[in-house]
């Protein structure tokens, strides 16, 4: 996700009361960690899931660039784990109150069209 876009989403979500600094933001498509960086920069905890290990590694490198600043400000460190977001509840390990995503994964019937191998 583009840096400017994710920062705008976080600022807008705070301003509109969609979430606050006590919230946990979950990004099922973590990529290189942009959502985690934007959330931590605003003092919000985040958990991202990324399928590909190479992007998990890049995200961890990106997080390390900011870690000392977040610590100094008392802001949470972002968390990004390697996993398949189609198993989000199992990865998070708790009930999820809601989720926003993009097509085709927003449709309940996609579970059958996008089966997870080995499950």
VMD Tcl script that draws the C-alpha trace (Angstrom):
set ca {
  {0.00 0.00 0.00}
  {1.29 3.47 -0.79}
  {2.74 5.28 2.22}
  {0.62 8.40 1.75}
  {-2.57 6.38 1.41}
  {-2.08 4.29 4.54}
  {-1.16 7.35 6.62}
  {-4.32 9.06 5.36}
  {-6.44 6.02 6.22}
  {-5.03 5.92 9.77}
  {-5.49 9.68 10.29}
  {-9.02 9.54 8.87}
  {-9.93 6.52 11.00}
  {-8.77 8.33 14.14}
  {-10.57 11.54 13.19}
  {-13.84 9.76 12.42}
  {-13.69 7.58 15.51}
  {-13.55 4.30 13.59}
  {-10.78 3.29 15.98}
  {-8.60 4.94 18.62}
  {-5.16 4.56 20.13}
  {-6.35 1.60 22.23}
  {-7.40 -0.34 19.12}
  {-5.60 -3.17 17.38}
  {-5.48 -2.73 13.61}
  {-5.21 -5.99 11.66}
  {-3.86 -6.00 8.11}
  {-4.39 -9.38 6.40}
  {-2.07 -8.44 3.51}
  {0.94 -7.06 5.39}
  {3.36 -6.72 2.50}
  {6.43 -4.73 3.51}
  {4.80 -3.40 6.67}
  {3.39 -0.04 5.58}
  {0.24 -0.39 7.68}
  {2.27 -1.35 10.74}
  {4.56 1.62 10.30}
  {1.67 4.07 9.91}
  {-0.15 2.64 12.91}
  {2.92 2.73 15.16}
  {3.68 6.29 14.04}
  {0.23 7.20 15.38}
  {0.59 5.18 18.59}
  {-1.74 2.37 17.50}
  {-0.97 -1.34 17.86}
  {-1.06 -3.41 14.69}
  {-0.86 -7.01 13.60}
  {-0.20 -7.81 9.96}
  {-0.14 -11.15 8.19}
  {1.91 -11.74 5.06}
  {2.02 -14.92 2.99}
  {5.47 -14.53 1.44}
  {8.53 -14.78 3.67}
  {10.56 -12.35 1.51}
  {8.05 -9.60 2.31}
  {8.02 -10.53 6.01}
  {11.79 -10.08 6.01}
  {11.53 -6.71 4.25}
  {8.87 -5.56 6.74}
  {11.09 -6.51 9.68}
  {13.92 -4.48 8.13}
  {11.55 -1.53 7.67}
  {10.34 -1.81 11.26}
  {13.91 -1.80 12.56}
  {14.48 1.60 10.92}
  {11.85 3.15 13.24}
  {11.97 0.93 16.33}
  {14.09 3.22 18.51}
  {11.85 6.23 17.77}
  {8.68 4.27 18.63}
  {10.29 3.04 21.85}
  {11.37 6.55 22.82}
  {7.82 7.83 22.28}
  {6.25 4.90 24.12}
  {4.48 3.78 20.94}
  {3.77 0.11 20.19}
  {6.00 -1.87 17.86}
  {4.14 -3.33 14.86}
  {3.82 -7.10 14.63}
  {3.95 -8.91 11.29}
  {3.74 -12.68 11.03}
  {4.17 -15.04 8.12}
  {0.93 -16.85 7.38}
  {-2.10 -17.24 5.15}
  {-4.71 -14.58 5.93}
  {-7.47 -16.93 4.80}
  {-6.84 -18.46 8.24}
  {-6.96 -15.09 9.99}
  {-8.87 -16.22 13.05}
  {-6.45 -19.09 13.66}
  {-3.47 -16.74 13.29}
  {-4.91 -14.03 15.51}
  {-6.12 -16.61 18.00}
  {-9.16 -14.63 19.08}
  {-12.58 -13.57 17.88}
  {-12.49 -10.77 15.35}
  {-15.21 -8.17 15.57}
  {-15.03 -7.24 11.90}
  {-12.86 -7.12 8.84}
  {-12.59 -4.94 5.78}
  {-10.90 -6.29 2.69}
  {-11.02 -6.07 -1.06}
  {-12.55 -8.38 -3.69}
  {-12.53 -11.27 -4.29}
  {-12.04 -12.02 -0.58}
  {-14.98 -9.92 0.59}
  {-17.46 -12.52 -0.63}
  {-18.25 -15.49 1.66}
  {-18.40 -17.90 -1.26}
  {-14.73 -17.32 -2.13}
  {-13.80 -19.91 0.49}
  {-14.74 -22.61 -2.02}
  {-13.17 -20.86 -4.98}
  {-9.86 -20.20 -3.17}
  {-9.24 -23.35 -1.14}
  {-6.26 -23.52 1.17}
  {-4.00 -26.44 0.33}
  {-3.61 -28.93 3.14}
  {-6.77 -27.81 5.01}
}
mol new
graphics top color blue
foreach p $ca { graphics top sphere $p radius 0.5 }
foreach p [lrange $ca 0 end-1] q [lrange $ca 1 end] { graphics top cylinder $p $q radius 0.2 }
display resetview
